[in-house]
């Protein structure tokens, strides 16, 4: 009996030894940079990307106040190997009409596209874009997206294996039983953004869901499985899933386990070991900004790091991605602090698994 028991334990040990168990990653504050320069003076809704040459780039909107007629899109970049960011410049302006929610997208050929919205009122948003072939040093004239398409509403787009690009989008109207609605847009010819024939849209099934949701953040789990997380008026994070690469979606429902969010912008990313991280305001207000990690058993969201915290005002609207510095994995998050600064914070990560 003892020998049999020993043999079983030995086999179990060998089996377990051949498995990779994802450990909980650890994050530690590394550095902070103020990207904005007081233009406006209000600024908000930053978007952060890495360019093919290793440069970092960021855009946000800035003006007297959100929705004011003088609000424009501002842009800055950091050359590879440099610790300094360039003085921000204006890259989109519509005289007498406010600009909103810029999103930067890097195409497979290395070109950079700025997507943004322009209109007096959010329900009347029009999607616009401008392109750069030199990493944001110069930009083409702004052009409208096809009527009925807004492009990415706030969060990063996903380049797909078939060459198309998928955008998390949404609409906000002034009336109706559910004025906020999530949908997704796909362009099959990246770069040729103005041709309506290249565009299509899809939406979560079972539109009877009571959730008013906007600004979905996309996570790619591979093999055509995508998950989108969105903010809601109902104070919880919403979730929808696709198993066919974004062509159809499950009903939009509160994420399980539930995660509180005070109707504020969020971002989502996937760690190398397959763990999901949400960067968001985790409670009833915008005073704290956290990165929260879905536990290995999928039963709870646990805190990975406190990004920032204020006693009044807000820290909000994160844009996040995983990067590395001299071989060390880092988490980069740009966000709004009190509508007066765009902050970039970098955190060292360890224990990511394989």
ChimeraX attribute file (.defattr): number of C-alpha atoms within 10 A of each C-alpha:
attribute: neighborCount
match mode: 1-to-1
recipient: residues
	/A:1	6
	/A:2	7
	/A:3	8
	/A:4	9
	/A:5	10
	/A:6	11
	/A:7	12
	/A:8	12
	/A:9	12
	/A:10	12
	/A:11	12
	/A:12	12
	/A:13	11
	/A:14	11
	/A:15	10
	/A:16	11
	/A:17	10
	/A:18	9
	/A:19	8
	/A:20	10
	/A:21	12
	/A:22	15
	/A:23	15
	/A:24	18
	/A:25	15
	/A:26	13
	/A:27	20
	/A:28	16
	/A:29	15
	/A:30	13
	/A:31	11
	/A:32	14
	/A:33	14
	/A:34	14
	/A:35	25
	/A:36	29
	/A:37	15
	/A:38	14
	/A:39	18
	/A:40	17
	/A:41	15
	/A:42	20
	/A:43	28
	/A:44	28
	/A:45	26
	/A:46	32
	/A:47	27
	/A:48	27
	/A:49	24
	/A:50	20
	/A:51	21
	/A:52	15
	/A:53	10
	/A:54	12
	/A:55	16
	/A:56	17
	/A:57	21
	/A:58	26
	/A:59	29
	/A:60	29
	/A:61	30
	/A:62	31
	/A:63	22
	/A:64	15
	/A:65	17
	/A:66	20
	/A:67	19
	/A:68	16
	/A:69	18
	/A:70	18
	/A:71	27
	/A:72	27
	/A:73	28
	/A:74	24
	/A:75	24
	/A:76	21
	/A:77	24
	/A:78	18
	/A:79	16
	/A:80	13
	/A:81	9
	/A:82	8
	/A:83	8
	/A:84	12
	/A:85	18
	/A:86	12
	/A:87	13
	/A:88	19
	/A:89	16
	/A:90	15
	/A:91	20
	/A:92	24
	/A:93	18
	/A:94	15
	/A:95	11
	/A:96	12
	/A:97	17
	/A:98	25
	/A:99	30
	/A:100	28
	/A:101	20
	/A:102	30
	/A:103	27
	/A:104	27
	/A:105	24
	/A:106	23
	/A:107	16
	/A:108	12
	/A:109	10
	/A:110	15
	/A:111	17
	/A:112	23
	/A:113	23
	/A:114	22
	/A:115	26
	/A:116	29
	/A:117	25
	/A:118	23
	/A:119	18
	/A:120	16
	/A:121	15
	/A:122	16
	/A:123	14
	/A:124	14
	/A:125	19
	/A:126	22
	/A:127	22
	/A:128	23
	/A:129	23
	/A:130	20
	/A:131	22
	/A:132	17
	/A:133	14
	/A:134	11
	/A:135	22
	/A:136	20
	/A:137	12
	/A:138	11
	/A:139	17
	/A:140	13
	/A:141	11
	/A:142	17
	/A:143	14
	/A:144	19
	/A:145	22
	/A:146	18
	/A:147	11
	/A:148	13
	/A:149	22
	/A:150	24
	/A:151	28
	/A:152	29
	/A:153	26
	/A:154	31
	/A:155	29
	/A:156	27
	/A:157	23
	/A:158	19
	/A:159	19
	/A:160	15
	/A:161	10
	/A:162	8
	/A:163	13
	/A:164	15
	/A:165	19
	/A:166	25
	/A:167	25
	/A:168	28
	/A:169	25
	/A:170	23
	/A:171	18
	/A:172	18
	/A:173	13
	/A:174	11
	/A:175	9
	/A:176	7
	/A:177	7
	/A:178	16
	/A:179	15
	/A:180	20
	/A:181	20
	/A:182	26
	/A:183	18
	/A:184	26
	/A:185	22
	/A:186	25
	/A:187	23
	/A:188	17
	/A:189	15
	/A:190	19
	/A:191	16
	/A:192	11
	/A:193	21
	/A:194	19
	/A:195	13
	/A:196	14
	/A:197	11
	/A:198	15
	/A:199	21
	/A:200	15
	/A:201	17
	/A:202	15
	/A:203	22
	/A:204	22
	/A:205	13
	/A:206	10
	/A:207	14
	/A:208	9
	/A:209	13
	/A:210	11
	/A:211	23
	/A:212	21
	/A:213	28
	/A:214	27
	/A:215	26
	/A:216	32
	/A:217	28
	/A:218	26
	/A:219	21
	/A:220	19
	/A:221	16
	/A:222	9
	/A:223	10
	/A:224	14
	/A:225	14
	/A:226	18
	/A:227	21
	/A:228	24
	/A:229	26
	/A:230	30
	/A:231	28
	/A:232	25
	/A:233	15
	/A:234	16
	/A:235	20
	/A:236	24
	/A:237	29
	/A:238	26
	/A:239	22
	/A:240	23
	/A:241	21
	/A:242	18
	/A:243	16
	/A:244	12
	/A:245	20
	/A:246	26
	/A:247	17
	/A:248	17
	/A:249	22
	/A:250	16
	/A:251	18
	/A:252	26
	/A:253	19
	/A:254	22
	/A:255	16
	/A:256	14
	/A:257	13
	/A:258	14
	/A:259	20
	/A:260	21
	/A:261	24
	/A:262	19
	/A:263	23
	/A:264	23
	/A:265	25
	/A:266	28
	/A:267	27
	/A:268	25
	/A:269	20
	/A:270	17
	/A:271	15
	/A:272	12
	/A:273	17
	/A:274	16
	/A:275	20
	/A:276	20
	/A:277	23
	/A:278	25
	/A:279	25
	/A:280	30
	/A:281	31
	/A:282	24
	/A:283	17
	/A:284	14
	/A:285	19
	/A:286	25
	/A:287	19
	/A:288	20
	/A:289	25
	/A:290	24
	/A:291	25
	/A:292	22
	/A:293	23
	/A:294	20
	/A:295	17
	/A:296	16
	/A:297	6
	/A:298	12
	/A:299	11
	/A:300	15
	/A:301	19
	/A:302	15
	/A:303	15
	/A:304	20
	/A:305	17
	/A:306	16
	/A:307	22
	/A:308	17
	/A:309	17
	/A:310	13
	/A:311	8
	/A:312	11
	/A:313	13
	/A:314	19
	/A:315	26
	/A:316	30
	/A:317	27
	/A:318	33
	/A:319	28
	/A:320	27
	/A:321	18
	/A:322	17
	/A:323	17
	/A:324	12
	/A:325	9
	/A:326	5
	/A:327	7
	/A:328	10
	/A:329	17
	/A:330	20
	/A:331	19
	/A:332	22
	/A:333	24
	/A:334	28
	/A:335	29
	/A:336	23
	/A:337	22
	/A:338	18
	/A:339	19
	/A:340	17
	/A:341	21
	/A:342	30
	/A:343	20
	/A:344	22
	/A:345	18
	/A:346	22
	/A:347	21
	/A:348	18
	/A:349	20
	/A:350	15
	/A:351	13
	/A:352	17
	/A:353	15
	/A:354	11
